[in-house]
Structure formats: structure tokens, C-alpha cells
Amino acid sequence: MLTNPGPDITTVRYRPGQRHVLRYRSTGDAPRLTVFAKLHRPGDPARSYRTALAVADVLEVGGGALMGARPAAHVAAGNVVLFPQVEGIPLSSLLRRNPSVAAEHLRRVGMVLRRLHDAPDHLASRLPEWDAEAEIVATVRAGEHVVHLLSCAEKMIADVVGRAGELLAQVPSELPVFGHGDYKADHLFAGARRLTLIDFDSCRRAEPALDLGKFLADLRWWFSLTGQPGLGDAQEHFLEGYGPMPRPRVVRARVYEAIALLKLTARRVPLQDPDWVGRTSTLLARAADLLRDLTRR
């Protein structure tokens, strides 16, 4: 007796105690279907599901070139949100292969973020709030192991965080808006017809400069991996897509770029890298340089 084979199940990402992402791919002769299941801690999936739906509604206005990944279902009993496969490949893959080809995609990345920041207030009304102090605390926590393993790191991180705090205190902040919270190239899928934003677990109410600084630092990271020129042009393409903004937002975004560079250095440079010391020291020094450059302007 023939039976239908079950789906192929693959772990995409696993963070103990936080979330688990599984990929289900159908088997058999029919066209294969792919669904991603995000398993959350109790209480988190309902908010993530609502937020993803709201973001999809906001981004789909205007012809479909910009989209948010729309969830297929929320399974409350299992703390699971299901998502269909989205079109395209992660923007990070394009940046890793050839950063110069991503110019138009980067303009769209800026457009997506601006549309979220300009969204109606109700989109962020039920989200937790995040501010400069919380970001600095999270950054210092992320770098705790670096301080223990690299002799120069404690002073470098303290100097950057201290100077960043001083600069942020001098420049007016803005009222919080809807923030993605983890806006990076891994979470943007570039397809032939559209750019799709994914991952809404970190969404929060925050000043716009936080998302901007995070993505500017993310671009800096990918260019540091390839060693190719063109970082300045890539950042400008992104900012052009985002559009005009008040001067304080620009300045604060650049400060947050330095802070975010500290955090992603601590999280992304693998300890098993033979050049861990060199890469980490270089990126920490660049974060300090960013603030010095900003002070001179």
C-alpha cells in the first residue's frame, strides 16, 4: 500500500530558549512547496504574527515592488507562526558576491525603511519601546566576552560607548516610531520583481535613527568581508532611497552606526577565526574612527 511521504524538515536557525526556525518542504512528484515555521517562546508569536500582517499591509501599498513577508498562519497551541517562502535571495548574498551590483536594491532598502518609519502611529502602539540607553546596555553586554579575550578591547569599547553617549546627549532625539529593530541585509530578500522584508520578532517603538544606524553598520560589515571599495557609495544609495531627513536624525544615525559596529563585531567575528584578534581590533578601531570623524564635522 502506497502512502504519501512526509515533508523534508530542516533546521534553519536555532537559538536555545528563544526561537527555532524549521523549513518544511513537500516531497513527491507534485510541485514542491516550502513553508517556514518559527517556534517562539509563549506569548511572543501572537505579537509577531500581528506585526507581520500589519507590516505587509503597509509595504504593499504602491505596486508590489516592496513587500513584507505575510504570515500564512498562527498556531497558538504550538507557539508557531508559519510563513511561505519569499521570492529572491538575501541581500547579504549579493553584497558578499559583488557589492557594486546592489545599488538599486539598496535604494529600495531605504524606501522600505522610510515607509515603515512614516507608517501610522497605530502600527507601533502595542510594541515595546527601545531607546539609546537600552541600545548601549545591549552593546556592552554583547561585548563581554571580547573584553575578557582581547586586552585592548575594554578601553576601546568603553571609549566608544562613552563618546557615543556624549554625542547622543548633545543632539535632540525624535519621538519613537515603528522600528524594525534588526534591519540588516540578511532580512531583505532581493527578487526580480520585488524586495521583501522578513523577521518581525524585534520590532519596537524607537527613534528612526536606530534602524538607520544598524543598516549603515551592516553594510560596513559586508564590505569589510569582501575588501572591495564602494562602501560610501552603497551607504549613499541606501540613504537616497530613504529620502530627506532632519539633520539631528542624520547625526544620531551615524552615532548608532558606531555603536552597532561594536555589537555586530562581537556577535559575528567567530572565535575560531585564525585572525579573530586582528579582525576584531580593526573593527573596534573603525567604530572609534567613526565617532572621531563625526566630531570633526
N, C-alpha and C positions, 0 to 999 in steps of 0.2 A: 504494500500500500504506500503510495507516494504522499509525502507531507511537504508543506511549504517550509523551506529552510528559514530559520530566524535571521534577523539582521546582523550584519557585522557591527560590532561595538568596539570603539577605540577611545581611550582616554586622551583628551586633547590637552587638558590642564588640570592639575590637582594641587590645591593649597589646603593642607590639613586644617580642619576646624573652621574653614571659611567657605570654600566653594569647590565644586568638582564639575568639569565640563566634559561631556561624553558626546561622541559622534555616532549616530545610528545610520547605517547605510543598508538599504534593502538589498536582498540577494535574489537570484533567479534570472529568468530571461527577459522580463519586462524592463522598461527603462528604470534605472536605479534612482531612488530618491534618497536624499540626505536630510537628516534633522539633527540639530544640536540641542542637547539637554543640559541646562545649567542647574545644578543642585545647590541650594542655598542653605544657610542657617535658618532655623524657624523665625518667621517674622519678616525676613528680607525679601522673599520672592514676590510678594504682593506689591510692594512698593516698586521693585524693579520692573515688574510687568506693567503697572500703570504708567510709569515714567517712559518706558519704551514705546508704548502706544501713543502717548502724548507727543513725544519727540518725532515719531513717524508722521503724525498729523501736521506738525509744524513744518517739517522739512519738505514734505511732498507738495506744498503749495508752490507752484511755479514751473510745472512742466515735467517733473520727474528726474531731472538731471542730478538733483541732490536728494538723498533719502536717508531715513533712519531704519535700521533693521526692525521690522514689525514682528512681534512675537506671535506664534501660532496658537499658543495655549498656556494657561497657568494651571498646573496640577497641584492644588493646595495640599492634598494628602501626602504628597511626596516632597513638598517644598521645591518644586521643579518649574522652570519656565522653558518652554520649547520654542526654538527658532528655526525657520527654514534656512537653507544655505543661501548666501547672498552672492550676487554677481561680482566677478573680478578677483583680484589678488590683493593682499595687504600692501598699502603704500610703502611700508618698510621694505618689502621685497624689491620694489622699483628703486628705492633710494640706495639699497645695498648693491644693486647691479650697476646702475648708471644714474646718479643723481641729476644729471643735466636733462634727462628726458621727462622729468616730473613737473616741469614748470606749470603747465595748465592744470594739472591735478592739484598743485599747491595753491593756485588761485581759488579753486573750488573748495579746498580745505578751509581757506579763510572765509569764504562765503557761508559755508555750513556753520562755522563758529559764530559769525556775526548774526546769522538768522536765529541761533539759539539765544544769544545774548540779548537780542531785541524782541524775544518772544513775550507774549502777555505775562503779567505778573503771576497769574494763577498757575503757570507751569512749574514754578519753583515754590509755591506756597506751602507744600507739605514736605519739603525736603529739609534735611539738617543743614545748619549753617557752618561755614568754614571761613576762617579769617587768617590774617598774616601770622598771628601768634601760633595758631594751630599748625600752619604750614612749617614754621620754623621748628616747632617742637618735633613734628614728624620727621623733619630732615635730620635733626640731631640724633634722633632715635635710630634712623636708618644707618647712620654712620658710626654707630657704637663699635662695631667690630673693626672698622678701619682704624679708629683711634688706637685700639689695642695692638694692631698688627703693623702699623706704619708710624714710626717715631715722629715724623714731622706733621702728621695729619691733625693731631689735636689742636695745635696752634692755627693751622691753616683753616680748618673748619670753623673754629671759634672766631677767627678774624673775619671770615666771610659772613658768617651769621650775624656777628655784631655790627659790622658795617652795613649790611643789608637792613637790619632793624633800624639803624640810624637814618638811612635814606628813606625808608618807608614812613618813618615818623615825620619827615620833613615835607613829604608830598601828599596832598589830600587824597584820601581814598574815595571810592564811589559806593553808592548803595548796592547791595547784593542783587544779583540777577540769577537766572538759571545758569548753572555751570556744569559742564560735563564731568569735571573732576579728574579725569585720566585721559586727556585729549592728546593722543600720540599717533604716530604713523601705523602702529600695529592695529589700531582700532578704526582705520579708514580703508575701505576696500575700493580700489580703482578698477572700474569696468569699462567696456567700450561705450556704454550708453549713460552710465551714471557713477556717482561717488556715493558710497553707503557708509554711514557711521554705525558702529556697533558698541556694545558693552555699556550698560547704563547703571551698573551697580554702585558707582562712586559719585553719581550726580548729587549736586548740593546747591545751596544758595551761597554765592560767593561773588566777590568783585570780579569784573571781567578780566582784569589783568592777570589773574591766576592761571586761567586756561591759556591765555596768550603766552605767558612766560614758559609754561610747561611745554608747549609745542615748539617754541623757539629753541629751548634746550634739547628737545628730542631731535630736531634737525641737526643741531650741533653734534649730538652723539653719532648719528648715522654718517655724517661727513667725517668724523674722526675715525670711523672704522674703515672707510674706503680710502682716505688720504687724498681724495680728489678735491680740486679747487671748486669754488662756486657756492660756498655756504652763504655768503652775503646776498647773492642773487636769489637763492632759494628762500631765504627769510623774507626778502623783499616781495617775492611773488606771493607768499602767504599773506603778508600784511596788505598788499594791494587788493587781494581778494576780500580781505576783512573790511577794508574801506576806512574812511576818515574817522579819527577818534581824538578826544581831547588830549592835550599834552600830558597831564598827570597820568593817564592810562598808559601812554607810551613809556613813560619813565618807570612806572611801577612794574610794567610787564618786563622790562629789561632787568630790574632788580630780581623779580621772581625767576627770570631765566637763570641767573647765577645760583639762586637757592635750589632750583630744580636740577641744575647740573651737578650739584653736590649729591643730591638724593639718588639720581639715576646712576652716578658713578659708583656709589656704594652698593646699589642693587644689581647693576648689570655687568660690572667687570668681574668675571668669575675668579674665585680664589685659586683655581687650578691653572689659570693663565700663567705661563712661564714669565711673562712680563707684567705681572699684576702690579708690582711696585712702580714700574715706570709709567704704565698707563694711568694708574690711579693718581700718582703725583702730578702728571701732566694735566689731567682734567681738573683736579683741585686747584692747581695754579691758574688754569684758564678761568675758573669761576672768580678767583680773586682779581684777575686782569679785567674781567667784565665790569666789576664794580669800580675799579680804578679808572677805566675808560669813561664810565658814566659820570664820575665825579668831575672829570676834566671838561666835560661838555658845557 
